[in-house]
């Protein structure tokens, strides 16, 4: 079968014996998993032994692309890093924009699998079929931007795409990130620590080969029409102007801007963290990832004040939140400085900010005292202290050593009831949403495979009240409850459908913003383009795509189940289920998770008692092979 | 009516570095997706937060024409655009080496020189650019001609500082 869109090969790097292996991409994966996240789930489940140490030699890191990666389809520059996560000990994935994925495909590979462990620092160099492990002793200890520049210089080619870890990844901070193009972060779940444990400083990729799709002319026609839709979409134009900062005022208005470690959803200083305030004062240019006509990235420069001279791309809304409202800091230069430090040192900005917020609240309530906090009086709204803690985490110095394990582990070793200040699900610190004023995200946070995740099933239609979209997607009979953010009713239906579409998005792989508020593309658009790219007709049916997505969600669930996850772990911090929202539009609201969980399991075909997939579900999704762990082909 | 010659002009302040132009170019000219075969080049400076499109023309001088030993490259006296005659080309690659914008390339798989021809007057890159950073029109119409000059200066400045670094401050 000739399948279009894919490079058709998997590249494996074994660091233990310094060898490279190229193998064909199994063609049956295309029909069952599409690409990206799907391929990675299929591979990680069958190749990883249960209960291994995420930072040990047996863990693998998969870098995956999809069928549209590197083509003209809009926003198709995304790449996913998948591994067993050091932060959570379960399924770990982290998507990143930039230019790495397309370059990997131009080099001729759909997937790169990093296995084993090196004794000394190396970086992996891939230039088409020239594959080499290069010594990286002199790069060890460098910040990500310095390492990237050094490698590009060594290859004398600015188009060499580099994914690098920083000192935090080298020191195995549990939420260390991998940084691409200086400022694009595969941040969440600690992929940088996986590379650090394998002594891989960076991955450098350069390709000169071509990608062919199944029906070129039809694909180019569809892609051009799709770009036109992006360029003419009002919301996309706003996104180009403000980036994700547009969210700050939206979140404040609906009372969902996480403030003081999620204690409340409104923040007095929110204006200084909004796009309208930041752009005219700090933004100097707009940039985009590969093949994106939206272009949401902002380059910023601070001209005066204590952080004068700070320059860099970002942060996103999540960064503004985690080093802004979450810590009670109403100051963009602080967030930009934190973003620059996190990118350079290789830290996940969300988890770093959230872990510092945990420490402050634990200090406030007496669970941490000054002897643990290295003489500091931890307090809200202290920029200098937050940045100092950030650097201590990256260096694993003093209290930083404790916090570098993540808020769940830190709370466990501190004790004194501090676990209620650790705002996480399954070990992953919570992103910038709140289930109390947006019920469906409560369910998303509780059920997402990697923990408190805002990217796998965040429903925006209910949050912003798009009645017509909701009626079209889920049926008019579910109105008005389904667009009411304060009720649990029907929320599972919205979450399941959205999660399915996002699975296909993450398998193609295209960017979040192509399906965001209100979506530019949805499942029928993907069903239209996938057969044209691949030549596989079955991918043209939305029912089939739903089934593929269900298979992927269930497979990730099975991976987690093997690590001991079941219904008892699908929970939210008591902050959201027991403490009512104290102020703002959502005052008095809290999440009643159980009914939503029941609905979700029913729709997914999982057992209500333990939240695990039933035998019928495994059979329906052709996943019986998972019972023995590995399917023998 | 006087038909003024048109050129590709770029405004790097508008370029987001998305490289859609490279993809559109290779899709039209080769029926493939491969930026290495595009007739133009976006150079991204991630450390400076800046992206610079390099297209063919407008050049005051045409080194690619001057250097060609077999007169395979010719210049249109009106439009000042240069064209390659593939039948005459002996693949010496001098033009690829001498092009200041780095947009004359060697296709190593099919062993031929590839070069922009403005798509016969309807360039795909300008149509594909989402921000208007690449435009096609007569130079007199173009308000951004001056910016191209700035871009050249900028590139020279990068070269100068890189040289200064190499020689470790010795002037």
Interface residues (C-beta under 8 A of the other chain):
Chain A: X70 X71 X72 X99 X106 X145 X148 X149 X158 X159 X181 X182 X183 X207 X208 X209 X210 X211 X212 X213 X216 X220 X224 X227 X230 X231 X284 X285 X286 X287 X288 X289 X290 X291 X292 X293 X294 X295 X297 X299 X311 X312 X313
Chain B: X13 X16 X17 X18 X19 X20 X23 X24 X26 X27 X28 X30 X31 X32 X33 X34 X35 X36 X37 X43 X44 X45 X46 X47 X49 X50 X51 X108 X128 X130 X131
